[in-house]
């Protein structure tokens, strides 16, 4: 199992730094864009992976 630290650019041009475990970061990015978890990115969708 791996781990990721990632940076997203939100629709309001702010940045979000997050971390995730697993082997595939794309699932976590999809969760951000689907609004599955209420938090910083929920009202700033869509988000785009920048790092």
mmCIF file as Biopython writes it, N, C-alpha, C and O atoms, coordinates in Angstrom:
data_model
#
loop_
_atom_site.group_PDB
_atom_site.id
_atom_site.type_symbol
_atom_site.label_atom_id
_atom_site.label_alt_id
_atom_site.label_comp_id
_atom_site.label_asym_id
_atom_site.label_entity_id
_atom_site.label_seq_id
_atom_site.pdbx_PDB_ins_code
_atom_site.Cartn_x
_atom_site.Cartn_y
_atom_site.Cartn_z
_atom_site.occupancy
_atom_site.B_iso_or_equiv
_atom_site.auth_seq_id
_atom_site.auth_asym_id
_atom_site.pdbx_PDB_model_num
ATOM 1   N N  . UNK A ? 1  ? 0.849   -1.178 0.000   1.0 0.0 1  A 1 
ATOM 2   C CA . UNK A ? 1  ? 0.000   0.000  0.000   1.0 0.0 1  A 1 
ATOM 3   C C  . UNK A ? 1  ? 0.891   1.236  0.000   1.0 0.0 1  A 1 
ATOM 4   O O  . UNK A ? 1  ? 1.874   1.311  0.736   1.0 0.0 1  A 1 
ATOM 5   N N  . UNK A ? 2  ? 0.532   2.196  -0.832  1.0 0.0 2  A 1 
ATOM 6   C CA . UNK A ? 2  ? 1.301   3.427  -0.943  1.0 0.0 2  A 1 
ATOM 7   C C  . UNK A ? 2  ? 0.649   4.575  -0.201  1.0 0.0 2  A 1 
ATOM 8   O O  . UNK A ? 2  ? -0.390  4.415  0.438   1.0 0.0 2  A 1 
ATOM 9   N N  . UNK A ? 3  ? 1.268   5.716  -0.297  1.0 0.0 3  A 1 
ATOM 10  C CA . UNK A ? 3  ? 0.723   6.937  0.307   1.0 0.0 3  A 1 
ATOM 11  C C  . UNK A ? 3  ? 1.026   8.106  -0.629  1.0 0.0 3  A 1 
ATOM 12  O O  . UNK A ? 3  ? 2.045   8.115  -1.319  1.0 0.0 3  A 1 
ATOM 13  N N  . UNK A ? 4  ? 0.139   9.075  -0.642  1.0 0.0 4  A 1 
ATOM 14  C CA . UNK A ? 4  ? 0.258   10.232 -1.511  1.0 0.0 4  A 1 
ATOM 15  C C  . UNK A ? 4  ? 0.061   11.512 -0.725  1.0 0.0 4  A 1 
ATOM 16  O O  . UNK A ? 4  ? -0.751  11.562 0.199   1.0 0.0 4  A 1 
ATOM 17  N N  . UNK A ? 5  ? 0.793   12.531 -1.084  1.0 0.0 5  A 1 
ATOM 18  C CA . UNK A ? 5  ? 0.497   13.911 -0.705  1.0 0.0 5  A 1 
ATOM 19  C C  . UNK A ? 5  ? 0.189   14.589 -2.028  1.0 0.0 5  A 1 
ATOM 20  O O  . UNK A ? 5  ? 0.940   14.429 -2.990  1.0 0.0 5  A 1 
ATOM 21  N N  . UNK A ? 6  ? -0.904  15.345 -2.096  1.0 0.0 6  A 1 
ATOM 22  C CA . UNK A ? 6  ? -1.312  15.919 -3.372  1.0 0.0 6  A 1 
ATOM 23  C C  . UNK A ? 6  ? -1.808  17.347 -3.197  1.0 0.0 6  A 1 
ATOM 24  O O  . UNK A ? 6  ? -2.193  17.765 -2.105  1.0 0.0 6  A 1 
ATOM 25  N N  . UNK A ? 7  ? -1.786  18.089 -4.312  1.0 0.0 7  A 1 
ATOM 26  C CA . UNK A ? 7  ? -2.270  19.467 -4.318  1.0 0.0 7  A 1 
ATOM 27  C C  . UNK A ? 7  ? -3.339  19.594 -5.393  1.0 0.0 7  A 1 
ATOM 28  O O  . UNK A ? 7  ? -3.153  19.168 -6.533  1.0 0.0 7  A 1 
ATOM 29  N N  . UNK A ? 8  ? -4.456  20.184 -5.009  1.0 0.0 8  A 1 
ATOM 30  C CA . UNK A ? 8  ? -5.554  20.426 -5.933  1.0 0.0 8  A 1 
ATOM 31  C C  . UNK A ? 8  ? -5.733  21.919 -6.137  1.0 0.0 8  A 1 
ATOM 32  O O  . UNK A ? 8  ? -5.561  22.705 -5.206  1.0 0.0 8  A 1 
ATOM 33  N N  . UNK A ? 9  ? -6.079  22.307 -7.356  1.0 0.0 9  A 1 
ATOM 34  C CA . UNK A ? 9  ? -6.514  23.686 -7.611  1.0 0.0 9  A 1 
ATOM 35  C C  . UNK A ? 9  ? -8.035  23.634 -7.675  1.0 0.0 9  A 1 
ATOM 36  O O  . UNK A ? 9  ? -8.617  22.861 -8.436  1.0 0.0 9  A 1 
ATOM 37  N N  . UNK A ? 10 ? -8.658  24.469 -6.862  1.0 0.0 10 A 1 
ATOM 38  C CA . UNK A ? 10 ? -10.116 24.509 -6.785  1.0 0.0 10 A 1 
ATOM 39  C C  . UNK A ? 10 ? -10.679 25.499 -7.800  1.0 0.0 10 A 1 
ATOM 40  O O  . UNK A ? 10 ? -9.938  26.290 -8.384  1.0 0.0 10 A 1 
ATOM 41  N N  . UNK A ? 11 ? -11.985 25.450 -8.004  1.0 0.0 11 A 1 
ATOM 42  C CA . UNK A ? 11 ? -12.627 26.309 -9.001  1.0 0.0 11 A 1 
ATOM 43  C C  . UNK A ? 11 ? -12.483 27.795 -8.679  1.0 0.0 11 A 1 
ATOM 44  O O  . UNK A ? 11 ? -12.590 28.629 -9.578  1.0 0.0 11 A 1 
ATOM 45  N N  . UNK A ? 12 ? -12.241 28.144 -7.411  1.0 0.0 12 A 1 
ATOM 46  C CA . UNK A ? 12 ? -12.049 29.557 -7.042  1.0 0.0 12 A 1 
ATOM 47  C C  . UNK A ? 12 ? -10.565 29.950 -7.056  1.0 0.0 12 A 1 
ATOM 48  O O  . UNK A ? 12 ? -10.191 30.997 -6.527  1.0 0.0 12 A 1 
ATOM 49  N N  . UNK A ? 13 ? -9.730  29.107 -7.661  1.0 0.0 13 A 1 
ATOM 50  C CA . UNK A ? 13 ? -8.274  29.300 -7.786  1.0 0.0 13 A 1 
ATOM 51  C C  . UNK A ? 13 ? -7.521  29.190 -6.468  1.0 0.0 13 A 1 
ATOM 52  O O  . UNK A ? 13 ? -6.355  29.578 -6.396  1.0 0.0 13 A 1 
ATOM 53  N N  . UNK A ? 14 ? -8.156  28.672 -5.428  1.0 0.0 14 A 1 
ATOM 54  C CA . UNK A ? 14 ? -7.440  28.374 -4.193  1.0 0.0 14 A 1 
ATOM 55  C C  . UNK A ? 14 ? -6.822  26.981 -4.328  1.0 0.0 14 A 1 
ATOM 56  O O  . UNK A ? 14 ? -7.135  26.237 -5.257  1.0 0.0 14 A 1 
ATOM 57  N N  . UNK A ? 15 ? -5.951  26.648 -3.394  1.0 0.0 15 A 1 
ATOM 58  C CA . UNK A ? 15 ? -5.293  25.346 -3.393  1.0 0.0 15 A 1 
ATOM 59  C C  . UNK A ? 15 ? -5.699  24.557 -2.163  1.0 0.0 15 A 1 
ATOM 60  O O  . UNK A ? 15 ? -5.984  25.119 -1.106  1.0 0.0 15 A 1 
ATOM 61  N N  . UNK A ? 16 ? -5.719  23.248 -2.323  1.0 0.0 16 A 1 
ATOM 62  C CA . UNK A ? 16 ? -6.004  22.329 -1.231  1.0 0.0 16 A 1 
ATOM 63  C C  . UNK A ? 16 ? -4.884  21.296 -1.221  1.0 0.0 16 A 1 
ATOM 64  O O  . UNK A ? 16 ? -4.552  20.729 -2.262  1.0 0.0 16 A 1 
ATOM 65  N N  . UNK A ? 17 ? -4.308  21.054 -0.065  1.0 0.0 17 A 1 
ATOM 66  C CA . UNK A ? 17 ? -3.284  20.026 0.103   1.0 0.0 17 A 1 
ATOM 67  C C  . UNK A ? 17 ? -3.908  18.886 0.886   1.0 0.0 17 A 1 
ATOM 68  O O  . UNK A ? 17 ? -4.517  19.099 1.935   1.0 0.0 17 A 1 
ATOM 69  N N  . UNK A ? 18 ? -3.751  17.678 0.372   1.0 0.0 18 A 1 
ATOM 70  C CA . UNK A ? 18 ? -4.332  16.521 1.036   1.0 0.0 18 A 1 
ATOM 71  C C  . UNK A ? 18 ? -3.375  15.348 1.021   1.0 0.0 18 A 1 
ATOM 72  O O  . UNK A ? 18 ? -2.313  15.397 0.401   1.0 0.0 18 A 1 
ATOM 73  N N  . UNK A ? 19 ? -3.767  14.299 1.709   1.0 0.0 19 A 1 
ATOM 74  C CA . UNK A ? 19 ? -3.002  13.053 1.710   1.0 0.0 19 A 1 
ATOM 75  C C  . UNK A ? 19 ? -3.972  11.891 1.612   1.0 0.0 19 A 1 
ATOM 76  O O  . UNK A ? 19 ? -5.125  11.988 2.030   1.0 0.0 19 A 1 
ATOM 77  N N  . UNK A ? 20 ? -3.494  10.807 1.061   1.0 0.0 20 A 1 
ATOM 78  C CA . UNK A ? 20 ? -4.328  9.618  0.890   1.0 0.0 20 A 1 
ATOM 79  C C  . UNK A ? 20 ? -3.436  8.390  0.912   1.0 0.0 20 A 1 
ATOM 80  O O  . UNK A ? 20 ? -2.254  8.464  0.576   1.0 0.0 20 A 1 
ATOM 81  N N  . UNK A ? 21 ? -3.996  7.283  1.301   1.0 0.0 21 A 1 
ATOM 82  C CA . UNK A ? 21 ? -3.288  6.011  1.245   1.0 0.0 21 A 1 
ATOM 83  C C  . UNK A ? 21 ? -3.928  5.159  0.154   1.0 0.0 21 A 1 
ATOM 84  O O  . UNK A ? 21 ? -5.066  5.392  -0.253  1.0 0.0 21 A 1 
ATOM 85  N N  . UNK A ? 22 ? -3.180  4.183  -0.302  1.0 0.0 22 A 1 
ATOM 86  C CA . UNK A ? 22 ? -3.676  3.295  -1.343  1.0 0.0 22 A 1 
ATOM 87  C C  . UNK A ? 22 ? -2.723  3.285  -2.524  1.0 0.0 22 A 1 
ATOM 88  O O  . UNK A ? 22 ? -1.618  3.821  -2.455  1.0 0.0 22 A 1 
ATOM 89  N N  . UNK A ? 23 ? -3.167  2.667  -3.607  1.0 0.0 23 A 1 
ATOM 90  C CA . UNK A ? 23 ? -2.325  2.537  -4.784  1.0 0.0 23 A 1 
ATOM 91  C C  . UNK A ? 23 ? -2.799  3.392  -5.954  1.0 0.0 23 A 1 
ATOM 92  O O  . UNK A ? 23 ? -2.127  3.445  -6.984  1.0 0.0 23 A 1 
ATOM 93  N N  . UNK A ? 24 ? -3.949  4.066  -5.816  1.0 0.0 24 A 1 
ATOM 94  C CA . UNK A ? 24 ? -4.518  4.819  -6.930  1.0 0.0 24 A 1 
ATOM 95  C C  . UNK A ? 24 ? -5.107  6.129  -6.427  1.0 0.0 24 A 1 
ATOM 96  O O  . UNK A ? 24 ? -6.135  6.131  -5.749  1.0 0.0 24 A 1 
ATOM 97  N N  . UNK A ? 25 ? -4.465  7.231  -6.754  1.0 0.0 25 A 1 
ATOM 98  C CA . UNK A ? 25 ? -4.913  8.537  -6.294  1.0 0.0 25 A 1 
ATOM 99  C C  . UNK A ? 25 ? -6.149  9.018  -7.054  1.0 0.0 25 A 1 
ATOM 100 O O  . UNK A ? 25 ? -6.896  9.847  -6.534  1.0 0.0 25 A 1 
ATOM 101 N N  . UNK A ? 26 ? -6.383  8.525  -8.256  1.0 0.0 26 A 1 
ATOM 102 C CA . UNK A ? 26 ? -7.505  9.008  -9.068  1.0 0.0 26 A 1 
ATOM 103 C C  . UNK A ? 26 ? -8.851  8.801  -8.369  1.0 0.0 26 A 1 
ATOM 104 O O  . UNK A ? 26 ? -9.752  9.624  -8.534  1.0 0.0 26 A 1 
ATOM 105 N N  . UNK A ? 27 ? -9.010  7.734  -7.598  1.0 0.0 27 A 1 
ATOM 106 C CA . UNK A ? 27 ? -10.257 7.499  -6.871  1.0 0.0 27 A 1 
ATOM 107 C C  . UNK A ? 27 ? -10.513 8.612  -5.862  1.0 0.0 27 A 1 
ATOM 108 O O  . UNK A ? 27 ? -11.649 9.059  -5.706  1.0 0.0 27 A 1 
ATOM 109 N N  . UNK A ? 28 ? -9.480  9.056  -5.185  1.0 0.0 28 A 1 
ATOM 110 C CA . UNK A ? 28 ? -9.628  10.124 -4.191  1.0 0.0 28 A 1 
ATOM 111 C C  . UNK A ? 28 ? -9.997  11.449 -4.860  1.0 0.0 28 A 1 
ATOM 112 O O  . UNK A ? 28 ? -10.821 12.199 -4.336  1.0 0.0 28 A 1 
ATOM 113 N N  . UNK A ? 29 ? -9.399  11.736 -6.001  1.0 0.0 29 A 1 
ATOM 114 C CA . UNK A ? 29 ? -9.719  12.969 -6.724  1.0 0.0 29 A 1 
ATOM 115 C C  . UNK A ? 29 ? -11.176 12.925 -7.182  1.0 0.0 29 A 1 
ATOM 116 O O  . UNK A ? 29 ? -11.876 13.935 -7.106  1.0 0.0 29 A 1 
ATOM 117 N N  . UNK A ? 30 ? -11.634 11.781 -7.651  1.0 0.0 30 A 1 
ATOM 118 C CA . UNK A ? 30 ? -13.039 11.614 -8.055  1.0 0.0 30 A 1 
ATOM 119 C C  . UNK A ? 30 ? -13.976 11.859 -6.873  1.0 0.0 30 A 1 
ATOM 120 O O  . UNK A ? 30 ? -15.044 12.448 -7.044  1.0 0.0 30 A 1 
ATOM 121 N N  . UNK A ? 31 ? -13.590 11.416 -5.687  1.0 0.0 31 A 1 
ATOM 122 C CA . UNK A ? 31 ? -14.405 11.663 -4.492  1.0 0.0 31 A 1 
ATOM 123 C C  . UNK A ? 31 ? -14.511 13.153 -4.200  1.0 0.0 31 A 1 
ATOM 124 O O  . UNK A ? 31 ? -15.585 13.639 -3.845  1.0 0.0 31 A 1 
ATOM 125 N N  . UNK A ? 32 ? -13.413 13.880 -4.344  1.0 0.0 32 A 1 
ATOM 126 C CA . UNK A ? 32 ? -13.453 15.337 -4.162  1.0 0.0 32 A 1 
ATOM 127 C C  . UNK A ? 32 ? -14.434 15.963 -5.150  1.0 0.0 32 A 1 
ATOM 128 O O  . UNK A ? 32 ? -15.268 16.782 -4.764  1.0 0.0 32 A 1 
ATOM 129 N N  . UNK A ? 33 ? -14.336 15.583 -6.415  1.0 0.0 33 A 1 
ATOM 130 C CA . UNK A ? 33 ? -15.179 16.176 -7.445  1.0 0.0 33 A 1 
ATOM 131 C C  . UNK A ? 33 ? -16.642 15.769 -7.335  1.0 0.0 33 A 1 
ATOM 132 O O  . UNK A ? 33 ? -17.521 16.502 -7.790  1.0 0.0 33 A 1 
ATOM 133 N N  . UNK A ? 34 ? -16.915 14.624 -6.745  1.0 0.0 34 A 1 
ATOM 134 C CA . UNK A ? 34 ? -18.292 14.159 -6.568  1.0 0.0 34 A 1 
ATOM 135 C C  . UNK A ? 34 ? -18.928 14.741 -5.305  1.0 0.0 34 A 1 
ATOM 136 O O  . UNK A ? 34 ? -20.134 14.598 -5.104  1.0 0.0 34 A 1 
ATOM 137 N N  . UNK A ? 35 ? -18.137 15.391 -4.456  1.0 0.0 35 A 1 
ATOM 138 C CA . UNK A ? 35 ? -18.665 15.955 -3.219  1.0 0.0 35 A 1 
ATOM 139 C C  . UNK A ? 35 ? -19.034 14.904 -2.196  1.0 0.0 35 A 1 
ATOM 140 O O  . UNK A ? 35 ? -19.967 15.100 -1.417  1.0 0.0 35 A 1 
ATOM 141 N N  . UNK A ? 36 ? -18.315 13.784 -2.182  1.0 0.0 36 A 1 
ATOM 142 C CA . UNK A ? 36 ? -18.647 12.686 -1.259  1.0 0.0 36 A 1 
ATOM 143 C C  . UNK A ? 36 ? -18.383 13.025 0.202   1.0 0.0 36 A 1 
ATOM 144 O O  . UNK A ? 36 ? -18.992 12.432 1.093   1.0 0.0 36 A 1 
ATOM 145 N N  . UNK A ? 37 ? -17.488 13.964 0.459   1.0 0.0 37 A 1 
ATOM 146 C CA . UNK A ? 37 ? -17.148 14.331 1.829   1.0 0.0 37 A 1 
ATOM 147 C C  . UNK A ? 37 ? -17.283 15.839 1.982   1.0 0.0 37 A 1 
ATOM 148 O O  . UNK A ? 37 ? -16.724 16.596 1.188   1.0 0.0 37 A 1 
ATOM 149 N N  . UNK A ? 38 ? -18.011 16.275 2.984   1.0 0.0 38 A 1 
ATOM 150 C CA . UNK A ? 38 ? -18.167 17.699 3.240   1.0 0.0 38 A 1 
ATOM 151 C C  . UNK A ? 38 ? -16.860 18.240 3.795   1.0 0.0 38 A 1 
ATOM 152 O O  . UNK A ? 38 ? -16.313 17.684 4.748   1.0 0.0 38 A 1 
ATOM 153 N N  . UNK A ? 39 ? -16.366 19.293 3.221   1.0 0.0 39 A 1 
ATOM 154 C CA . UNK A ? 39 ? -15.113 19.893 3.674   1.0 0.0 39 A 1 
ATOM 155 C C  . UNK A ? 39 ? -14.738 21.038 2.761   1.0 0.0 39 A 1 
ATOM 156 O O  . UNK A ? 39 ? -15.591 21.600 2.074   1.0 0.0 39 A 1 
ATOM 157 N N  . UNK A ? 40 ? -13.470 21.380 2.752   1.0 0.0 40 A 1 
ATOM 158 C CA . UNK A ? 40 ? -12.985 22.553 2.022   1.0 0.0 40 A 1 
ATOM 159 C C  . UNK A ? 40 ? -13.338 22.507 0.536   1.0 0.0 40 A 1 
ATOM 160 O O  . UNK A ? 40 ? -13.808 23.501 -0.018  1.0 0.0 40 A 1 
ATOM 161 N N  . UNK A ? 41 ? -13.121 21.383 -0.102  1.0 0.0 41 A 1 
ATOM 162 C CA . UNK A ? 41 ? -13.333 21.323 -1.552  1.0 0.0 41 A 1 
ATOM 163 C C  . UNK A ? 41 ? -14.798 21.157 -1.935  1.0 0.0 41 A 1 
ATOM 164 O O  . UNK A ? 41 ? -15.143 21.327 -3.104  1.0 0.0 41 A 1 
ATOM 165 N N  . UNK A ? 42 ? -15.656 20.837 -1.000  1.0 0.0 42 A 1 
ATOM 166 C CA . UNK A ? 42 ? -17.064 20.568 -1.308  1.0 0.0 42 A 1 
ATOM 167 C C  . UNK A ? 42 ? -17.726 21.734 -2.045  1.0 0.0 42 A 1 
ATOM 168 O O  . UNK A ? 42 ? -18.444 21.516 -3.021  1.0 0.0 42 A 1 
ATOM 169 N N  . UNK A ? 43 ? -17.499 22.946 -1.598  1.0 0.0 43 A 1 
ATOM 170 C CA . UNK A ? 43 ? -18.118 24.113 -2.233  1.0 0.0 43 A 1 
ATOM 171 C C  . UNK A ? 43 ? -17.208 24.756 -3.280  1.0 0.0 43 A 1 
ATOM 172 O O  . UNK A ? 43 ? -17.531 25.822 -3.805  1.0 0.0 43 A 1 
ATOM 173 N N  . UNK A ? 44 ? -16.086 24.125 -3.586  1.0 0.0 44 A 1 
ATOM 174 C CA . UNK A ? 44 ? -15.118 24.697 -4.525  1.0 0.0 44 A 1 
ATOM 175 C C  . UNK A ? 44 ? -14.858 23.765 -5.707  1.0 0.0 44 A 1 
ATOM 176 O O  . UNK A ? 44 ? -13.778 23.786 -6.299  1.0 0.0 44 A 1 
ATOM 177 N N  . UNK A ? 45 ? -15.843 22.959 -6.041  1.0 0.0 45 A 1 
ATOM 178 C CA . UNK A ? 45 ? -15.707 22.013 -7.144  1.0 0.0 45 A 1 
ATOM 179 C C  . UNK A ? 45 ? -15.984 22.693 -8.469  1.0 0.0 45 A 1 
ATOM 180 O O  . UNK A ? 45 ? -16.717 23.681 -8.503  1.0 0.0 45 A 1 
ATOM 181 N N  . UNK A ? 46 ? -15.424 22.201 -9.554  1.0 0.0 46 A 1 
ATOM 182 C CA . UNK A ? 46 ? -14.543 21.021 -9.632  1.0 0.0 46 A 1 
ATOM 183 C C  . UNK A ? 46 ? -13.121 21.367 -9.203  1.0 0.0 46 A 1 
ATOM 184 O O  . UNK A ? 46 ? -12.710 22.527 -9.193  1.0 0.0 46 A 1 
ATOM 185 N N  . UNK A ? 47 ? -12.396 20.324 -8.855  1.0 0.0 47 A 1 
ATOM 186 C CA . UNK A ? 47 ? -10.993 20.469 -8.496  1.0 0.0 47 A 1 
ATOM 187 C C  . UNK A ? 47 ? -10.147 19.778 -9.557  1.0 0.0 47 A 1 
ATOM 188 O O  . UNK A ? 47 ? -10.615 18.898 -10.280 1.0 0.0 47 A 1 
ATOM 189 N N  . UNK A ? 48 ? -8.878  20.207 -9.630  1.0 0.0 48 A 1 
ATOM 190 C CA . UNK A ? 48 ? -7.962  19.641 -10.617 1.0 0.0 48 A 1 
ATOM 191 C C  . UNK A ? 48 ? -6.651  19.334 -9.911  1.0 0.0 48 A 1 
ATOM 192 O O  . UNK A ? 48 ? -6.136  20.160 -9.157  1.0 0.0 48 A 1 
ATOM 193 N N  . UNK A ? 49 ? -6.123  18.163 -10.151 1.0 0.0 49 A 1 
ATOM 194 C CA . UNK A ? 49 ? -4.843  17.765 -9.573  1.0 0.0 49 A 1 
ATOM 195 C C  . UNK A ? 49 ? -3.728  18.560 -10.224 1.0 0.0 49 A 1 
ATOM 196 O O  . UNK A ? 49 ? -3.605  18.564 -11.449 1.0 0.0 49 A 1 
ATOM 197 N N  . UNK A ? 50 ? -2.911  19.238 -9.420  1.0 0.0 50 A 1 
ATOM 198 C CA . UNK A ? 50 ? -1.779  19.988 -9.962  1.0 0.0 50 A 1 
ATOM 199 C C  . UNK A ? 50 ? -0.432  19.444 -9.480  1.0 0.0 50 A 1 
ATOM 200 O O  . UNK A ? 50 ? 0.596   19.723 -10.098 1.0 0.0 50 A 1 
ATOM 201 N N  . UNK A ? 51 ? -0.418  18.682 -8.399  1.0 0.0 51 A 1 
ATOM 202 C CA . UNK A ? 51 ? 0.821   18.059 -7.936  1.0 0.0 51 A 1 
ATOM 203 C C  . UNK A ? 51 ? 0.503   16.881 -7.060  1.0 0.0 51 A 1 
ATOM 204 O O  . UNK A ? 51 ? 1.413   16.216 -6.566  1.0 0.0 51 A 1 
#
